[in-house]
Amino acid sequence: APPPEWDWRSKGAVTKVKDQGMCGSCWAFSVTGNVEGQWFLKEGTLLSLSEQELLDCDKVDKACLGGLPSNAYSAIMTLGGLETEDDYSYQGHLQACSFSAKKARVYINDSMELSQNEQKLAAWLAKKGPISVAINAFGMQFYRHGISHPLRPLCSPWLIDHAVLLVGYGNRSGIPFWAIKNSWGTDWGEEGYYYLHRGSGACGVNTMASSAVVN
Amino acid sequence: APPRQAADAQAREAAYPELLGPARFALEMYNRGRAAGRRAALGAVRGRVRRAGHGSLFSLKATLEEPPCNDPTVCQLPVSKKTLLCSFEVLDELGKHMLLRRDCGPVDTKVTGAGKPKSDFTRGSALISSLFQPYSDDRNETLSSVLPLLNKDPLPQDFSVKMASVFKEFVTTYNRTYETKEEAEWRMSVFSNNMVRAQKIQALDRGTAQYGITKFSDLTEEEFRTIYLNPLLRENRGKKMRLAKSISDH
């Protein structure tokens, strides 16, 4: 059974909260957050990685109009890796691809889909690092703090429209939660984080969990 | 009489000519930002009015006729002409209108098959529409306990002044600038409507979350979805990935 709680932020595996700006690029932030964690666990170095490279060079996805983590992992493998945020900084709109393989600091070997069982997801997270997930963003426009637990029909797992990163889990006053890193800046939510009920499949959090593989 | 009946006693059916001004304002707000050929038209309208501060609060029910859309640059799939049933709350104070609430939904003319098993999704959407159905005058307890600003009778004397000061604080906090006075008025209407939406979401949350004013509070739901969300995620899963072994399998 997984530990009762876990938080990769306290273990140095999570970079600061970023801000996607007026652009539907959450998918890129969810994937770079996962790869940052995988690289940290494999190499012991935490690097802030480039989302702009994915916006500009992942030709399968649609930059600010949306994308899918599974396509993004493929694009990273095809391109030959990811540059750092400093080397390929975020602009928040599509540009011509200027990726340079010589500058790539991180590579991945594969990607995989994770279990839809939240108990198994917690065990995987505690052992293997932050997880890329996709959720229904119902109510997040007005979320300020606390553990969100919307009625299921209002936050249907069929209407997934946002990608984020699971960085930890635990209980607050006996209520189980996922600690979720969002990409809307630190002036939203709990310093950029969103807390969602764990164990009830809330908002489809368990339906599209995935991770890169770094051998 | 209990407060609610007293409130309703003060609310009275409004004559059609009296409704036209608020109804046209609500339609103008609904059509804002739309090209000429894409604007909805006002169908039938009826409603009630009650005293509110220095003015009147109109609770309207109106049908809107949405024009057909065949232009793929505007609507991804062709949309035939459709009728919406809308509920609006318009505050008319000192000659100024403010749209406090807007709930619109398709007029459901289909009769679902009796006993037809509802998928989780269908049942959910039915529940959503019942939870968020056009606002009726006989407020149910949930909303009346949740929407203090709109349910005090009479409305606080300077309701729109209160709302204006909250909005002003929002503008300062999030360093908003609007190009024109009309834009600022429009954004305040959106902000006010969003306050009501946030309170509804709050009332229906089973966790400990707090909802309220955020940096997105002056965006309509459509704007927020279009700019910040990623509907591609629901359309397909993209490239199939292999399934990871569970930790216990390792």
Chai-1 contact restraints between the chains, C-beta under 6 A:
chainA,res_idxA,chainB,res_idxB,connection_type,confidence,min_distance_angstrom,max_distance_angstrom,comment,restraint_id
A,M22,B,I227,contact,1.0,0.0,6.0,A-B,restraint_1
A,G24,B,N230,contact,1.0,0.0,6.0,A-B,restraint_2
A,C26,B,N230,contact,1.0,0.0,6.0,A-B,restraint_3
A,W27,B,N230,contact,1.0,0.0,6.0,A-B,restraint_4
A,G66,B,N230,contact,1.0,0.0,6.0,A-B,restraint_5
A,G66,B,L232,contact,1.0,0.0,6.0,A-B,restraint_6
A,L68,B,G238,contact,1.0,0.0,6.0,A-B,restraint_7
A,S70,B,G238,contact,1.0,0.0,6.0,A-B,restraint_8
A,S70,B,K239,contact,1.0,0.0,6.0,A-B,restraint_9
A,S70,B,M241,contact,1.0,0.0,6.0,A-B,restraint_10
A,N71,B,G238,contact,1.0,0.0,6.0,A-B,restraint_11
A,N71,B,K239,contact,1.0,0.0,6.0,A-B,restraint_12
A,S74,B,K239,contact,1.0,0.0,6.0,A-B,restraint_13
A,S111,B,M241,contact,1.0,0.0,6.0,A-B,restraint_14
A,M112,B,M241,contact,1.0,0.0,6.0,A-B,restraint_15
A,M112,B,R242,contact,1.0,0.0,6.0,A-B,restraint_16
A,M112,B,A244,contact,1.0,0.0,6.0,A-B,restraint_17
A,E113,B,M241,contact,1.0,0.0,6.0,A-B,restraint_18
A,E113,B,L243,contact,1.0,0.0,6.0,A-B,restraint_19
A,L114,B,A244,contact,1.0,0.0,6.0,A-B,restraint_20
A,S115,B,S246,contact,1.0,0.0,6.0,A-B,restraint_21
A,K120,B,S246,contact,1.0,0.0,6.0,A-B,restraint_22
A,A123,B,I247,contact,1.0,0.0,6.0,A-B,restraint_23
A,W124,B,I247,contact,1.0,0.0,6.0,A-B,restraint_24
A,K127,B,I247,contact,1.0,0.0,6.0,A-B,restraint_25
A,A134,B,L233,contact,1.0,0.0,6.0,A-B,restraint_26
A,A137,B,L229,contact,1.0,0.0,6.0,A-B,restraint_27
A,G139,B,I201,contact,1.0,0.0,6.0,A-B,restraint_28
A,Q141,B,F216,contact,1.0,0.0,6.0,A-B,restraint_29
A,Q141,B,F224,contact,1.0,0.0,6.0,A-B,restraint_30
A,F142,B,A198,contact,1.0,0.0,6.0,A-B,restraint_31
A,F142,B,Y211,contact,1.0,0.0,6.0,A-B,restraint_32
A,F142,B,T214,contact,1.0,0.0,6.0,A-B,restraint_33
A,Y143,B,Y211,contact,1.0,0.0,6.0,A-B,restraint_34
A,R144,B,Q210,contact,1.0,0.0,6.0,A-B,restraint_35
A,R144,B,G212,contact,1.0,0.0,6.0,A-B,restraint_36
A,H145,B,Q210,contact,1.0,0.0,6.0,A-B,restraint_37
A,G146,B,T208,contact,1.0,0.0,6.0,A-B,restraint_38
A,G146,B,A209,contact,1.0,0.0,6.0,A-B,restraint_39
A,G146,B,Q210,contact,1.0,0.0,6.0,A-B,restraint_40
A,I147,B,G207,contact,1.0,0.0,6.0,A-B,restraint_41
A,I147,B,T208,contact,1.0,0.0,6.0,A-B,restraint_42
A,I147,B,A209,contact,1.0,0.0,6.0,A-B,restraint_43
A,S148,B,G207,contact,1.0,0.0,6.0,A-B,restraint_44
A,S148,B,A209,contact,1.0,0.0,6.0,A-B,restraint_45
A,H149,B,D205,contact,1.0,0.0,6.0,A-B,restraint_46
A,H149,B,R206,contact,1.0,0.0,6.0,A-B,restraint_47
A,H149,B,G207,contact,1.0,0.0,6.0,A-B,restraint_48
A,P150,B,D205,contact,1.0,0.0,6.0,A-B,restraint_49
A,L151,B,L204,contact,1.0,0.0,6.0,A-B,restraint_50
A,P153,B,G124,contact,1.0,0.0,6.0,A-B,restraint_51
A,P153,B,L127,contact,1.0,0.0,6.0,A-B,restraint_52
A,P153,B,I128,contact,1.0,0.0,6.0,A-B,restraint_53
A,S156,B,G124,contact,1.0,0.0,6.0,A-B,restraint_54
A,W158,B,F121,contact,1.0,0.0,6.0,A-B,restraint_55
A,L159,B,R234,contact,1.0,0.0,6.0,A-B,restraint_56
A,I160,B,L233,contact,1.0,0.0,6.0,A-B,restraint_57
A,I160,B,R234,contact,1.0,0.0,6.0,A-B,restraint_58
A,D161,B,L229,contact,1.0,0.0,6.0,A-B,restraint_59
A,D161,B,N230,contact,1.0,0.0,6.0,A-B,restraint_60
A,D161,B,P231,contact,1.0,0.0,6.0,A-B,restraint_61
A,D161,B,L233,contact,1.0,0.0,6.0,A-B,restraint_62
A,H162,B,L229,contact,1.0,0.0,6.0,A-B,restraint_63
A,D187,B,K215,contact,1.0,0.0,6.0,A-B,restraint_64
A,W188,B,T214,contact,1.0,0.0,6.0,A-B,restraint_65
A,W188,B,K215,contact,1.0,0.0,6.0,A-B,restraint_66
A,H197,B,G207,contact,1.0,0.0,6.0,A-B,restraint_67
